[in-house]
Amino acid sequence: SFAERLQQYPEFVGATLRGSSVLGYGDETSDIDVTLLIDPGEYETFDPLKNAVHDLEQEIVREAGREILHVNYQDVSEEALREEIAHPMLLPDAFTSLCELSTGEKIDQYRARAATLIRSLTPDEQSAMRKRIVEALVFYEEQRFGAMQWRITDTYGEWDKDTFLADRTALWQKRINELFPA
């Protein structure tokens, strides 16, 4: 798999698939969105990893006959997590990336590190941090689903935004409580 081929790079933590194909309402024209979770650590550059990703992208283009893969990178290092805790106005992208369904040998280790950081906060701060993470995840999904509303309606029928947001909030609250218990 994509993630297995990148395990050899020490800065690679895991990969998260996103987009309509993964969420079940894609079609033959859909692309694949991948976020690579990385910990740049003390590396000056992670060019070898980027080069390997580029090679994999080219391989997928050859197989698919078109560009279907979009890759983003997300720093999930302890430093990035601490920065998100310290600055409540930032969207907690490192935390949200660790919450989504991801694959990679190190992903559980990084989730445990994030949970430890959250548990180091006061109870009120823990609650506020969990709430920020849930709100960010629901916000991102609202943006993704809103942009794809026509596909969802075609696939599943009418789309009720309020019901969707309530359902997704409940789902993410449960997931956050499992990943980052008090």
C-alpha positions in Angstrom: 0.0 0.0 0.0 0.9 3.7 -0.3 1.7 4.0 3.5 3.7 0.7 3.6 6.0 2.0 0.9 6.7 5.1 2.9 7.4 3.4 6.3 11.1 3.4 5.6 11.3 7.2 6.0 11.8 8.1 9.6 9.8 11.3 9.4 6.7 9.5 8.0 4.1 8.9 10.7 1.1 7.8 8.7 -1.4 8.6 6.0 -5.0 9.7 6.1 -7.3 9.3 3.1 -9.9 12.0 2.5 -12.4 13.0 -0.2 -15.5 11.7 -1.9 -13.9 8.4 -2.9 -13.2 7.5 0.8 -16.5 8.9 2.1 -18.5 6.7 -0.2 -20.0 9.2 -2.7 -17.3 9.4 -5.3 -17.6 8.4 -8.9 -15.2 7.6 -11.8 -14.1 11.2 -12.0 -13.2 11.5 -8.3 -9.7 12.0 -7.2 -8.0 10.7 -4.1 -6.9 13.1 -1.3 -4.1 11.9 0.9 -2.7 13.7 3.9 0.7 12.4 5.0 1.3 12.8 8.7 5.0 13.7 9.3 7.3 14.5 12.1 10.1 16.5 10.6 12.1 16.2 13.8 15.7 17.3 13.4 15.7 16.8 9.6 16.7 19.8 7.6 14.5 18.6 4.8 12.3 15.6 4.1 13.2 15.7 0.4 13.8 11.9 0.2 10.2 11.3 1.4 8.8 14.0 -1.0 10.8 12.3 -3.8 9.3 8.9 -2.9 5.8 10.4 -2.8 6.4 12.0 -6.2 7.5 8.6 -7.7 4.3 7.0 -6.2 2.2 9.8 -7.7 3.7 9.2 -11.1 3.1 5.5 -10.8 -0.6 6.1 -9.9 -0.9 8.5 -12.9 0.4 5.8 -15.2 -2.0 3.2 -13.9 -5.0 5.5 -13.8 -4.3 7.4 -17.0 -4.9 10.7 -15.2 -3.9 12.7 -12.2 -6.1 11.4 -9.4 -3.9 11.8 -6.3 -3.6 15.0 -4.3 -1.1 14.9 -1.4 -0.8 17.3 1.5 1.6 17.1 4.4 0.7 17.7 8.1 3.2 18.1 10.9 2.1 16.0 13.9 5.2 16.4 15.9 5.0 17.1 19.6 6.1 20.7 18.9 3.2 21.2 16.5 0.8 19.7 19.0 2.1 22.0 21.8 1.8 25.0 19.5 -1.9 24.2 18.8 -2.5 23.9 22.6 -0.8 27.2 23.3 -2.7 29.1 20.6 -6.5 28.5 20.9 -7.2 30.6 17.8 -5.3 28.2 15.6 -7.3 25.3 14.0 -5.9 22.2 15.6 -4.9 20.5 12.4 -2.2 18.2 13.9 -4.8 16.9 16.4 -7.5 16.5 13.9 -5.2 14.6 11.5 -4.4 12.2 14.3 -8.2 11.7 14.9 -9.1 10.7 11.4 -8.8 7.2 10.2 -5.1 6.8 9.4 -2.7 4.1 8.6 1.0 3.8 9.6 3.2 2.0 12.1 3.7 5.0 14.3 0.2 6.4 14.3 -0.8 5.0 17.7 2.4 6.2 19.3 1.6 9.8 18.1 -2.0 9.5 19.2 -0.8 8.4 22.7 1.6 11.4 22.7 -1.3 13.8 21.9 -3.5 12.2 24.6 -0.7 12.7 27.2 -0.4 16.3 26.2 -4.2 16.8 26.6 -4.2 15.0 30.0 -1.4 17.4 31.2 -3.9 20.3 30.9 -6.3 21.3 33.7 -9.8 19.7 33.4 -11.3 22.9 32.0 -8.5 23.1 29.4 -8.9 19.5 28.5 -12.5 20.0 27.9 -11.9 23.1 25.9 -9.2 21.3 23.8 -11.5 18.4 23.0 -14.3 20.8 22.1 -11.9 22.7 19.7 -10.9 19.4 18.0 -14.5 18.3 17.5 -15.5 21.7 16.2 -12.6 21.7 13.7 -13.4 18.2 12.5 -17.1 19.0 12.0 -16.1 22.3 10.3 -13.9 20.5 7.9 -16.5 17.9 7.1 -19.2 20.6 6.7 -16.9 22.3 4.1 -16.2 19.0 2.3 -19.8 17.8 2.3 -21.2 21.2 1.5 -19.0 21.4 -1.6 -20.2 17.9 -2.6 -23.8 18.3 -1.6 -25.0 17.5 -5.1 -23.2 14.2 -5.0 -24.6 13.3 -1.6 -28.1 14.2 -2.7 -27.7 12.1 -5.9 -26.4 9.2 -3.8 -28.4 9.3 -0.6 -31.4 11.6 -1.3 -32.1 14.8 0.5 -29.4 16.3 2.7 -30.4 17.9 6.0 -27.4 20.1 7.1 -28.6 20.4 10.7 -29.0 16.6 11.1 -25.7 16.0 9.4 -23.9 18.4 11.7 -25.5 16.9 14.8 -24.7 13.4 13.8 -21.1 14.2 12.9 -20.6 16.2 16.2 -21.8 13.2 18.2 -19.6 10.8 16.2 -16.5 13.0 16.6 -17.2 13.5 20.3 -17.2 9.8 20.8 -14.0 9.3 18.8 -12.2 12.1 20.6 -13.2 10.6 24.0 -11.9 7.2 22.9 -8.6 8.6 21.6 -8.0 11.2 24.3 -9.7 9.9 27.4 -9.7 12.1 30.6 
